[in-house]
Amino acid sequence: MNTDQTHNNPQPSSQRMNWGKLLSSKRFGQEKYHDERKHSRTDFQRDYDRLIFSSPFRRLQNKTQVFPLPGSVFVHNRLTHSLEVACVGRSLANMVANELSERYANEPWLPQLQEIGAVVAAACLAHDLGNPPFGHSGEKAIATYFSEGKGQSLQAELSEQEWADMTHFEGNANAFRLLTHQFNGRREGGFALTYTTLASIVKYPFDSLQAGTKPKFGYFSSEEDSFHRIADDLGMLPLNNEKTRFARHPLVFLVEAADDICYQIMDIEDAHKLKLLTTEETQELFFNYFPEEQIERMKKTFEIVTDVNEQIAYLRSCVIGKLVEECVRVFVEHEDELLTGRFNKPLIDFIRETPQKAYQACTKKAWEKLYRSSDVVDIELAGHQIISVLLEKLIFAVENPDKSYARLLADRIPKQYEIKSEKKYERIMAVLDYISGMTDVYALDLYRKIYGMSLPSL
């Protein structure tokens, strides 16, 4: 499930971003080692590999996507979702690269353009790394702890910007922090990814104060300088004189499209496996993407493929293929608007009428039958309680280091997190770093231990 919406409102610009600058292999935090030598793997391919082998990426296997983690029926978790988004993102970007290569055949940076498949795939792997446990409800639980819960008492001790970071807590901004922040004992530059890959995950290129009443923004105040360094180097367009709002990097739109395609279509398939949707309902939702003559040809496949789950998988693959083609067309047709900051909505909003109506029907059905199902709501309720308690106890621990119980709790927090910082904002952010990195199972286990409901084996 994806509830993200774009809140940028770019104004037309006479300036134009340039692919030659936008596609940079410079590594964040490792700039002094940058060179233009050819390697067996490109820097963008290294980004992808670096993410695949990272601990935060592996932990996604135990983070909720929408439905509770698998029992007897396998459904998607954050890990499988991210891998599928990366596959779709690579296809989108490779097709875009092929189209744009004809347009820019004589440009010296043409080889870099051919690498956008690796960039987008890596960004897709990273797009959910900052999400806390228990899906989007985890984000809401953190934000409302400060805006409505016991965390309200901290407001007077934080700046307006810092308080906005807390009350708008956002997984996208947290992913950028995870990838760029130098945690204790770690190297400068965090994951040391390329500037282009990092820019490609920032869906909302503005800070929390610019978000207003919306819950979405791109980076915490602690990473503002980092984002500006990347944006300036890549030639991303500022949309106001204060440079508090930027036009998106164009590749963000491909990452977003891959996510939009996967969460919507794969959630429908999962709902069918869980019997929340009948086979007939699911087939109708998928057939709606195609004209009648194509539907008749697709039905002939059912004469060969008689397994019901395989039939749904076949239809799902056809739908994804259709949406990929449509989003590539939209990107290529609107490339000039993307490069001048005048395009500000998801690519999926501009696909043709037939698939657009079908996509909207899937969205409507998902909200009716999936996202408000009892199992999903139960996860949200439990997650809200667990995260609220962990926040309360762990913030107490870092703010009261002289108290005996606080020291016991603080000992649970790994040394990489800066809980002894002189700044309150950084101490609280350290707690958020710790909690947001937890899996669902780890968060539940710590919650039980705090309440004495679970003990190590004796």
Buried (B, 14 or more C-beta within 10 A) or exposed (E): BBEBEBBBEBEEBEEEBEBBBBBBBBBBBBBEEEEEEEEEEBBBBBBBEBBBEBEBBEBBEBBBBBBBBEEEEEBBBBBBBBBBBBBBBBBBBBBBBBBBBEEBEEBEBBEBBBBBBBBBBBBBBBBBBBBBBBBBBBBBBBBBBBBEBEBEEBBEEBEEBBBBBBBBBBBBBBBBBBBBBBBEEEEEBBBBBBBBBBBBBBBBBBBBBBBEEBBBBBBBBBBBEBBBBBBEBBBBBBBEEEEBBBBBBBBBBBBBBBBBBBBBBBBBBBBBBBEBBEEEBBBBBBBBBBEEEEBEEBEEEBEEEEEEEEBBBBBBEBBBBBBBBBBBBBBBEBBEBBBBBBBBBBBBEBBEEBBBEBBEBBBEBBEEBBBEBEEBEEBBEBBBEBBBBBBBBBBBBBBBEEEEEBEEBBEEBEEBBBBEBEEBBBBBBBBBBBBBBBBBEBBBBBBEEBEEEEEEEE
